Amino acid sequence: MTPRADDRARYDRATAHLDAPVAVVDLEAFDDNAADLVRRAAGKPVRVASKSVRCRALLERVLARDGFAGVMSFTLAESLWLARSGFEDVLLAYPSADRGGFAELAGDPKLAAAVTVMVDDLAQLELIDRARDGGREEIRVCLELDTSLQLLGGRIRIGARRSPLREPAQLAELARSVARRPGFRLVGIMAYEGHVAGVGDAVAGRPVRSRAIRLMQNAARKELAARRAAVVRAVRSVAPDLEFVNGGGTGSVQHTAAEHAVTEIAAGSGLYLPRLFDNYSSFTGRPAALFAQPVVRRPGVGVVTVLGGGYPASGAAGPDRVPVPYLPEGLRYDPQEGAGEVQTPLLGSPADDLLIGDKVWFRHAKAGEMCERFDELQLVEGDRVTATVPTYRGEGRTFL
């Protein structure tokens, strides 16, 4: 029996008492992946990205491990909810226009001490001040650095369009604005190099493309390391008590950790290891999060139909954004239909061994987005479900 076939047998036994659709997290794989992130971070703390987990119980589990410290959240409402739930260090990774949330933050000393907000524009500080509604608590602030690689004088840009702040002088100027403005305290810098951390450099069957990606990423790492160090020096000249400099992501942990200017690493997807993280030469992990759909039809030889399963991931639309049939091995989508809203035909010889009611296991393209489709996660140890925990959605929280 292959390792994947053994996993299928374990998951089927563990969930035999449960009807599909069902989602599981293999705790042994989850813990192994967590240990690998810590190893690659080489002594620098890993701040766990909550959007890639979206389950409080699993956030608590990973933060209880040595090597992890703090949460990187994705909305202000989520940040406040986590802080009220006992999470004491929550960095909001994106700017917000949630006026009600800012009023709550400015009016509650516990929340204000736990949550750090992201800014990259003076107008965002002004919005927060207008939203205070009488609240006088000091707001912790982090500045975001644009990490994109720009070539030919900026005519070619590689990387996400995030912060407008790129040069040391720009960040230092906004740092001075924060320092001059009552009610704010600058505590950190964040720089997420998504074109390095979130783009696989070993794409199966695409050797030329893979080499081009590796060349781009090598150039991007060198350029960013020098610029990030200069930015940190410039901002520390204004705010010498800066608490942290955050960088990285699952795909770049060891490279970012090697930069002296960086004090902590962000990562989250590597805990679940969705399919988009299969194509990396610098690390390997174990798929930990899967979902199963039930076989409901057998239209003919070499074909079965499962219920639903059309859970596309965010980002530029393409074949890499859909879940992949994973267990049993050898199933593939019908190109005429793909992953459907209410039914999904699957082709391949393994279909002939599947019966009505059997489970087909899938891996999502991205990590936490699977949790937007399920109220619960079944936590599997060996061939048993040892706990059932709610996702954000299961707790009535859909933040985006």
N, C-alpha and C positions, 0 to 999 in steps of 0.2 A: 504494500500500500504506500503511495506517495505521501509526502507530508501534507499536501493539500487535500488529498483524499481522507487522510486521518483527521484533519481539521473538520472536514465536512461531516464525518461520522460523529465527531464529538459534538458539533453544534446541533446536529439532528437529534442526538440522544438528549442533550441538555434541554432542548426546546420541544421535545416530543409531546409534552402536555400543553403546549401553547399553539394556538392557531396563528398562521401568518396572515397579514404582514406582521413582522416582528423584527426588532433591532437588537443586536447584541454588541457588547464590548468584551473581548477576551482579555481578562485582567493580567494574565501572564505576559501576553504580547504588549499590553499597555505599559506594564511596569518595566519590561525589557527596553521598550522604546524610550521611556523616561530616563532610565539609567544611561542609555546611549547619548541622549541630549546632554546630560550632566558631564559625561566623559568628554564629549567634544567641546564643552564650554570651558574645560581646563581650569576649574577653580572660580570662574566668574558665575554669579548667580543667574539662573534662568527665570525670567518673568514669563508666566504662562499666558498665552493669548486666549482669552475666554471665547472669542468667536469661533475658535477651532475646537472647542469642547462643548460648550452650551449645556452643561450639566453641573449643578453645584456640588453634588456628591463626588464627582470625579475631579473637579477643581480642588476640593478639599483633600482628596486622596493624594494628588500629585504635589500639592503644597506642603503636605506632611513629610515629604521626602527631603533629605539633605540635598542641597544644590539648587532648590527652587525657592524663589522669594518674590511675592507680589503677583498681581494680576494686571494684564493689559486688556482693558475693556473696549467695547466698540460703540456704545451710546452712553449719553449722560444718565438716562433713566436706568440703564443696567448698572452703571457705576454706583448710583445711589442705592439701588436695591442690594447690590453685593455688600456695600459698606454697612447698610442697616443689618445685613445678615451676619456680620462679624468679620468680613474681610477688611484688613486694616491698611492695606497698601494697594490702591487701585489707580492705575494710570490710564486715563481715557486717551485712546490712540488717535482720535479724530476730532476736529473742531465741531462744536455743537451750536445750534440756534434754539435750544430748548429753554425758553425764558422761565417757564415754571420750574424746571429743574435747577436752574441757576439761583432762583429765589430760595428754593429749599436748601441748596448747598450753602448759600451765604447766610442763612439763618440758623444753621445747626452746627455747633462746634465739633461734634463727633464726625459728621460727614465731611466738614471742611478739612479736618486733620487727616482723613483717610483717602480723599480723592484728589488727584492732580488732573487738571484739564489741559488740553492741547490748544495752542494758538500759533498762528503764523502771520497775523495781520492785526494792526492796531484796532481795526474796526471790531474785531472779536472781543477785545477788552472793553470797548465802549458798549457793545451789546450786553456783556455781563453786568457792567455797572448799571445800565438802565433796567436790568431785570432784577436787581437785588431786592426790591420791594421792602426796604428798610433793614435788610440783613447786613450785619457789619463784620461777619467773619472774614478773615484773610483767605483769599483764594490761591491755592497752589497752582503754579503755571509751569508748563513744559513747552519749549520751542521745538518746532519740527524743521529739520533740514531736508531740502530736496537732494536726493541721492542720484538722480538720473545721470547717465553718461552722455555728454554732449560733445559732438565732433563737428569739424568744419565750421567753427565759429558759431555753433548752436544750430546749424541748419539740419543736423541729424541728432535726434534725441532718442535714447534707449532707456526706458524705465517709465514708471507710473507718473502721471501728472498729479502731484500732490502739493507740497508746499511751494510758495513762490520764493522762499528764502533759500538762496544758494551759496552766496559768498560770505566769508567771515564778517565783513563790514555790515552786511544786511542783518545778520543775526545779532551782532553786537548792538546795533542801533535799536532793534526791537527790545533787546535786553535792557537797554537804558530806559526805554519807555515804560517797561514793567517796573523797573526800580524806582522811577519817579512817581509812579501812580499809586496813591494810597489804596490799601485793601488787596494788594497782590504781592505774591512772593515767587520769584523765579527759582525753581528747584531742579530743573532737568532739561536735557536735550534729547530728542529722539531722531533717529535716521534709519528708515527701513529701506534696505536695498533689495526691493522685490525682484528686480531683473537678475539678481544673483541668487537670492534666497528662494525665490519662487519659480524659477525656470530650470527644468531638468537639462542636464548637459550630456546625457547618454540616451538619446531617443532611439528606441529599438527600430532597426531597419533604416535609419537615417544617419549614416556615418558622416557625411559631408556637413549636414546641418548641425550635428552634435559637435563637430570640431569647430565650426564657426561660433557656436554658443560658448564653447570653452575659451576661445580666443577673446570674445567680447567680455566674458566674465573676468578673465585675468586682467584685462585692461581696466575694467570698471573697478575692480577691487583696489588696484594700485592708485588710480585717480582718487577714489573716495577716501582711502586711508589717509592720504596726504591732506585732502581738503577737510576731512572731518577733524583731524588733529588741529589744523589751523583754526577751524570754527570753535573748537573747545577752548583753545587758548584765548581767542578773542572774547568769548562769552565769559570765561572765568576772570578776565580782567575787569569785567563789570560786576559779576556775581561770583566772588571767590568761594562762597559756601555752597556752590552747586552740589546737589546730592547725588545725581546719577547722570550717566550718558548711556542711553539705550540704543542698541543696534542689532542687526541681524535678522534671523528667521531660520526656520528648520533647515533649509538648504545651504546656509552659509555659517552655521554656528561656529565651527572651528576657525574659519577664516576671520570672522568678525572678532572673536574672542582674542585673537592674536594681536589686535590693535591696542596699544597702550592707552589710547584716549577713551576707549569704551570700558565702562564699568559693569555693565550687565547686558545679557542677551535675551531677546524675545523669541519665543518659539511656542508652538501649540499643535500645528498640523502633524508634526512628527509623532505625537502621542497616539493618534488614530491611524496614521499612515494611509491616507486615501490614495487613489490610483494616480493622481498627478505627481506623486512623489516616488513613483517607481523608477523614474528616468534620471537618477543621479549617480555620478561616479564616485562621489566623495563619502557616501554613507549608504547603508542598507538598514532597513527596519522590518518589522513584522506587521502585516495588516491586523489591526486590532478591532476596528469597528466595521460591522457588516449588517446588512438587512436582508431579510428573506421575503419572497413573494410566493404565494401558493400556485401550484399548477391547477388550472381550472378547466383546460381543454386539451385534447390531443387531435388536432386537425388532420394529421396524416403521418406518414412515415417520416421520421427525422424532424418532427415539429411538435413543440408543446406551446401552450399559451399560459402565461401567468397573469395574475390580476395586477393591474397598474404597473408601477415601477418607473414611470416617466418623471424622474426627479432631476431635471437638469441643474447644473451648477452655474453660478454667476460667472461673468467674464465674457469675452468675445465668443460668440456662438460657434460651435464646431464639434466634431466627433469626440474630442477629448473632454467635453463638458457633460457627457452623459454617464450614468453609472455603467459599470462593466459586469456582465454575468461572470461569476467567479467560481462557484461550486454548484454542480459538478463541473469539472474542467471540460472545455471543448464546445460550450454553447456560444452562440453569437446571435446578434440581432438580424432580423429580416430587413434588408436594406430598403424595402418598399414601405416599411412601417416604423422601424426604429423602436425606441422606448415610448410606450403609449401612456396616455392619461389614465385609461381604465383597463386596457389589456395590452400585453406585450408578447408577440410571438417570438419564440427562440428556436433557432435552427441548429442542427448538429446531431451526430450519432448518439450522444448521451441522452437525447430526448426520448429515444425509444425505451430507455430503462426507467423513465419517470412515470409515476402513476398520479392520477387525480388526487390532490391533497398533499403531494410531496412538496418540499421546499426547494426553491432555487435561491442561492445566496449571491448577493451583489455587493460590490464595493462602490461607494459614491466617489465622484470625481474630486470633491473637496471635503474637508474634515467636518466642521460643525454643521454644515448645511443639512446633513442627513437628519439632524435632531429637529429640524423644523417640520419634519414629516411624521415624527413619532412622539407620543406622550411619555413613553417609558423606554429605558434601556435595560435589557436583561444582562446582568454581569455574570460572566461564565468563568468558572475555574475548573479546569479539566473537562469533564463531561457533565457538569452540573451547573445550574443557575443558582448562585449563592445569594443574590440580592436583586431586587428590582428597584430602580431609582428613577425619579422623574427627570425629564429634560426641562429646559427652560419652558418650552411649550406646555409640558405637563404640569408646570406650576402656574400656568396662565400667563406666561410672559413671552410675548412676541415683540421684540424690541425694534426690529426692522422688517 
